[in-house]
Amino acid sequence: QFTLEGVQCRCLNHLRWQAVPDLGENSPVKAIQQYSPAHTDAVTSVAALKSDLCVSGGKDKTVVIYNWRSGAVLKRFLGHEREVTKVACVFESNRFFSASRDKTVMMWELSGNSGPSQHFPGHDLVVTGLAVSPDASQLCTGSRDNTICKWDIETGECLCRTAISRNLVTHLCWVPGEPYIIQTSEDKLIRMWDSRELQVAHTFPGKQHIQTYCDVSHDGRYCISSSNGFAGEGCEATLWDLRQTRNRVREYKGHFQTIASCIFLPKSLGLTPVIATSSHDCMVKIWNQDTGACLTTLCLEGSGPLASLAVCDSSALLCASFNSGIHLLRINSAKGLELQEAAKF
């Protein structure tokens, strides 16, 4: 254990030999669990599918359904010809989606066979953005080919396709309860799209660095985006107002390399709204949304770039890594706020 900029950081090698509490149960203290790996190579994306299941994609070209509570692989899906870049789903549904460097998107069924139940071809380059509408009827995809596409999930038909010069899409997310989609890009801009006609409804003030990821709060009031960077320069997350001024609210600075993922955490964690970020610097941080203060930091040393975050339940996070699979992190709010690694798979 050591101190980094006044923030406690626990490294993976240290944690491996320490007992950590299972904060999800009133059970005795136990060591970090090492389960069978979900993937044979880097994990690029992870999402929560049900209360006990997650879906992940990786460089091994597979999509995997994993029970993060028991550590069991439920099903492995094959179909992509190149690495999976993103996975997405509607929570508590039986369908999930994957985007790939093979330029396609595929839909899978939890109760189906190991092959895809729907294909969404149409992009000319790697698909890097993937979002499902809250009613699970439509899919929005984005690519490095500068295009955004909207699809009918049932038929696989492309309903709209729009191209903007230099709009190399990095991520997409749907605004809850609204017909809007937020999109980040390598052109350093964040755009809000009206999904009905697939037209840009608003472009936020440009940032100085590539925008890598975005998420929208559950009430639809705020958006968080993250930036690439190096040696602390440009490695920040930014909070945006979606309802009133649509301007930048504040920034969260403290990572040393690119922030690859940023998400809003459930309000059940406490009265103060919080967000989480994961970075190529092997660190996961939780921030006070209102003040910008970093509340806790967990360093997963040796994990390589941390690529993706997903909320499991009110006290658990999943974190996908390039070198050490998926990490299950527990959030302890009994005494302040603390992150601890509980399992790895």
C-alpha positions in Angstrom: 0.0 0.0 0.0 1.3 3.4 -0.9 0.1 7.0 -1.3 -0.3 8.6 -4.7 -1.1 12.3 -4.7 -2.7 11.8 -1.3 -5.0 9.1 -2.6 -4.7 5.5 -1.3 -3.7 3.1 -4.1 -3.7 -0.6 -3.6 -1.8 -2.6 -6.2 -2.7 -6.0 -7.5 0.4 -7.7 -6.3 -0.2 -6.5 -2.8 -3.9 -7.4 -2.9 -3.3 -10.9 -4.1 -1.9 -11.9 -0.8 -4.4 -10.0 1.4 -7.8 -11.0 2.7 -10.6 -8.7 1.5 -14.2 -8.8 2.7 -17.0 -10.0 0.5 -19.0 -6.9 0.8 -22.0 -8.4 -1.0 -22.6 -10.9 1.9 -22.3 -11.1 5.6 -19.7 -13.7 5.4 -16.2 -14.1 6.8 -13.2 -12.4 5.2 -11.8 -14.3 2.3 -9.1 -14.0 -0.3 -9.4 -12.8 -3.8 -11.0 -15.5 -6.0 -9.3 -16.5 -9.2 -11.8 -18.0 -11.6 -11.4 -19.6 -15.1 -10.5 -16.8 -17.6 -13.4 -15.6 -19.7 -11.1 -14.9 -22.7 -7.8 -16.2 -24.0 -6.6 -12.7 -24.9 -7.3 -9.1 -24.0 -10.8 -8.2 -22.9 -12.0 -5.1 -24.8 -15.5 -4.6 -23.5 -17.8 -5.7 -20.7 -21.5 -5.0 -19.9 -24.0 -6.2 -17.2 -26.7 -8.4 -18.8 -28.6 -9.5 -15.7 -28.2 -9.3 -11.9 -25.7 -12.2 -12.0 -24.6 -12.3 -15.6 -22.2 -10.2 -17.7 -21.4 -10.2 -21.4 -17.9 -9.5 -22.6 -15.9 -9.4 -25.9 -12.3 -9.7 -26.6 -9.4 -9.9 -29.0 -10.0 -13.7 -29.2 -13.0 -12.9 -31.4 -15.4 -14.4 -28.9 -18.4 -13.1 -27.0 -18.9 -14.7 -23.6 -21.7 -14.8 -21.0 -20.2 -15.2 -17.6 -21.8 -15.6 -14.1 -19.7 -13.1 -12.1 -21.1 -14.3 -8.8 -20.2 -18.0 -9.3 -17.2 -17.6 -11.7 -18.7 -19.9 -14.3 -18.7 -19.4 -18.1 -22.4 -19.9 -19.2 -21.9 -19.7 -22.9 -19.3 -18.8 -25.5 -20.4 -17.3 -28.9 -18.5 -17.5 -32.1 -19.0 -15.6 -35.4 -16.7 -12.6 -35.7 -13.7 -12.9 -37.9 -11.7 -10.3 -36.0 -11.5 -9.0 -32.5 -14.6 -7.7 -30.7 -14.4 -4.0 -30.0 -17.7 -3.3 -28.1 -20.5 -5.2 -26.5 -23.9 -3.7 -25.5 -27.3 -4.8 -24.2 -30.4 -3.7 -22.4 -30.2 -4.8 -18.7 -32.3 -7.8 -17.9 -32.9 -8.7 -21.5 -32.0 -12.0 -23.3 -30.4 -10.3 -26.3 -27.0 -8.7 -26.6 -24.8 -7.2 -29.3 -21.2 -7.1 -30.4 -19.2 -4.9 -32.7 -16.0 -5.9 -34.3 -12.9 -5.0 -36.4 -14.5 -7.2 -39.1 -16.8 -4.2 -39.8 -19.9 -6.0 -38.7 -22.3 -6.0 -35.7 -24.0 -9.2 -34.5 -26.9 -10.0 -32.2 -26.9 -13.0 -30.0 -29.6 -14.8 -27.9 -29.0 -16.0 -24.4 -31.1 -19.1 -25.0 -30.1 -19.5 -28.6 -27.2 -21.5 -30.2 -23.6 -20.3 -30.3 -24.1 -18.5 -33.6 -25.5 -15.0 -34.2 -29.3 -14.5 -34.6 -28.9 -11.3 -36.6 -26.2 -9.6 -38.6 -25.8 -5.8 -39.2 -23.3 -5.3 -42.0 -22.8 -2.0 -43.7 -19.8 -0.2 -42.3 -16.6 0.1 -44.3 -14.1 0.1 -41.3 -13.9 -1.2 -37.8 -17.1 -0.6 -35.7 -16.2 1.3 -32.6 -19.6 2.6 -31.3 -22.6 0.5 -30.3 -25.8 1.5 -28.4 -29.2 -0.2 -27.9 -32.3 1.9 -27.6 -33.9 1.6 -24.1 -37.0 -0.2 -25.6 -34.6 -2.6 -27.3 -36.2 -2.0 -30.7 -33.3 -0.1 -32.4 -29.6 -0.3 -32.6 -27.2 2.6 -33.3 -23.6 1.9 -34.6 -20.6 4.1 -35.3 -17.4 3.4 -37.1 -14.0 4.8 -38.1 -15.5 5.2 -41.5 -17.1 8.5 -40.2 -20.6 7.1 -40.3 -23.5 6.6 -37.8 -26.1 4.0 -38.6 -29.5 3.2 -37.1 -30.9 -0.3 -37.4 -34.2 -2.2 -36.9 -33.2 -4.9 -34.5 -35.9 -7.4 -35.6 -35.3 -7.2 -39.4 -31.6 -6.1 -39.5 -32.6 -3.3 -41.9 -30.5 -0.1 -41.9 -33.1 2.6 -41.2 -30.7 5.7 -41.5 -27.1 6.3 -42.3 -25.3 9.6 -41.8 -21.6 10.5 -42.5 -19.7 13.5 -41.1 -16.1 14.2 -42.3 -13.4 13.3 -39.7 -16.1 11.9 -37.3 -14.1 8.8 -36.3 -16.6 7.4 -33.7 -15.2 6.1 -30.4 -18.3 5.4 -28.4 -22.1 5.8 -28.4 -24.8 5.8 -25.6 -28.5 6.4 -25.6 -30.1 9.1 -23.3 -32.6 7.4 -21.0 -36.2 8.4 -21.7 -35.2 10.6 -24.7 -34.8 10.1 -28.4 -31.2 11.2 -28.3 -27.8 9.5 -28.6 -24.5 10.9 -27.4 -21.4 10.2 -29.4 -17.6 10.7 -28.8 -15.1 11.0 -31.6 -11.4 11.2 -32.5 -12.1 14.7 -33.8 -12.3 15.8 -30.1 -16.0 16.6 -30.3 -19.0 15.2 -28.5 -22.3 15.2 -30.5 -25.9 14.7 -29.5 -27.9 13.0 -32.2 -31.7 13.1 -32.7 -32.3 9.4 -33.3 -35.6 9.9 -35.1 -33.9 11.3 -38.3 -30.3 10.7 -37.3 -29.4 14.3 -37.4 -27.0 16.2 -35.1 -29.1 18.1 -32.5 -26.1 19.6 -30.6 -22.4 19.7 -30.7 -20.6 20.4 -27.4 -17.6 22.7 -27.1 -14.5 21.0 -28.5 -11.9 19.5 -26.2 -8.1 19.5 -26.7 -7.8 15.7 -26.9 -9.5 12.8 -28.5 -12.8 11.8 -26.7 -12.7 8.1 -26.0 -16.0 7.2 -24.1 -19.3 8.6 -22.9 -22.1 7.7 -20.5 -25.3 9.4 -19.5 -26.8 9.6 -16.0 -29.9 7.6 -15.2 -32.0 10.7 -14.9 -30.7 12.0 -18.3 -29.5 15.2 -16.9 -25.7 14.8 -17.3 -23.2 13.2 -19.7 -19.7 12.2 -18.8 -17.0 11.9 -21.4 -13.3 10.9 -21.2 -10.1 11.9 -23.0 -7.0 10.3 -24.2 -3.6 11.5 -23.0 -0.2 10.8 -21.6 1.9 11.7 -18.6 -1.2 13.3 -17.0 -1.8 15.7 -19.9 -5.3 15.4 -21.3 -6.2 12.4 -19.1 -9.4 13.8 -17.7 -13.1 13.1 -17.6 -15.6 15.9 -18.3 -19.1 16.3 -17.0 -21.6 18.0 -19.4 -25.1 19.5 -18.8 -27.7 17.9 -21.1 -30.8 19.8 -19.9 -30.0 23.5 -19.6 -26.8 25.2 -20.7 -25.4 22.1 -22.4 -22.0 23.3 -21.4 -19.1 21.8 -19.5 -19.9 21.5 -15.7 -16.5 20.3 -14.4 -13.5 18.1 -15.0 -12.0 15.2 -13.1 -8.2 15.1 -13.3 -5.8 12.6 -11.7 -5.1 9.8 -14.2 -1.7 9.6 -15.9 -2.8 8.0 -19.2 -5.8 7.7 -21.4 -9.1 7.2 -19.7 -10.8 4.4 -21.6 -14.1 4.3 -19.7 -16.2 6.5 -17.5 -19.6 5.6 -15.9 -22.2 7.0 -13.5 -22.6 4.8 -10.4 -25.9 4.0 -8.7 -27.1 6.5 -6.2 -27.7 3.8 -3.7 -24.1 4.0 -2.9 -24.8 7.2 -0.9 -26.4 10.6 -1.0 -23.5 12.0 -3.0 -23.5 11.2 -6.7 -20.4 9.5 -7.9 -18.7 8.5 -11.1 -16.0 5.9 -11.9 -13.2 6.0 -14.4 -10.7 3.4 -15.7 -7.5 4.2 -17.5 -4.5 2.8 -19.4 -2.5 3.7 -16.2 -4.0 0.5 -14.6 -6.1 2.6 -12.1 -9.8 2.7 -11.3 -10.9 5.9 -9.6 -14.2 7.0 -8.0 -15.0 10.7 -8.0 -17.5 13.0 -6.2 -19.6 14.1 -9.2 -20.4 17.5 -7.6 -17.0 18.6 -6.4 -14.6 16.7 -8.7 -12.7 15.3 -5.8 -11.2 11.8 -6.2 -12.7 9.7 -3.4 -10.7 6.5 -3.8 -8.2 4.8 -6.2 -7.5 1.2 -6.9 -4.4 0.3 -8.8 -4.5 -3.1 -10.7 -0.8 -3.4 -11.3 0.2 -5.6 -14.2 -3.3 -5.5 -15.7 -2.3 -3.4 -18.7 -4.7 -0.9 -20.0 -8.1 -1.0 -18.3 -10.5 -1.0 -21.2 -14.1 -1.0 -19.9 -16.3 -0.6 -16.8 -19.7 -2.0 -16.0 -22.0 -1.7 -13.0 -23.0 -5.2 -11.6 -25.1 -4.1 -8.6 -25.1 -1.3 -6.0 -21.7 -2.5 -4.6 -19.9 -4.2 -7.4 -18.1 -3.1 -10.6 -16.6 -5.1 -13.5 -13.4 -3.9 -15.0 -12.0 -5.4 -18.3 -8.3 -5.4 -18.8 -5.8 -6.2 -21.6 -3.5 -8.5 -19.5 -5.4 -10.0 -16.6 -9.0 -10.6 -17.8 -12.0 -9.1 -16.0 -11.7 -7.9 -12.4 -14.7 -7.9 -10.0 -14.4 -4.8 -7.7 -16.3 -4.3 -4.5 -17.3 -0.8 -3.4 -17.3 -0.4 0.4 -19.2 2.7 1.6 -19.4 1.7 5.2 -16.4 3.9 6.1 -16.0 6.6 3.5 -15.6 5.0 0.1 -13.2 2.2 -0.8 -12.5 0.0 -3.8 -11.3 -3.6 -3.3 -10.6 -6.4 -5.7 -12.8 -9.4 -4.9 -12.2 -11.7 -7.9 -10.6 -12.1 -11.3 -11.8 -14.1 -14.3 
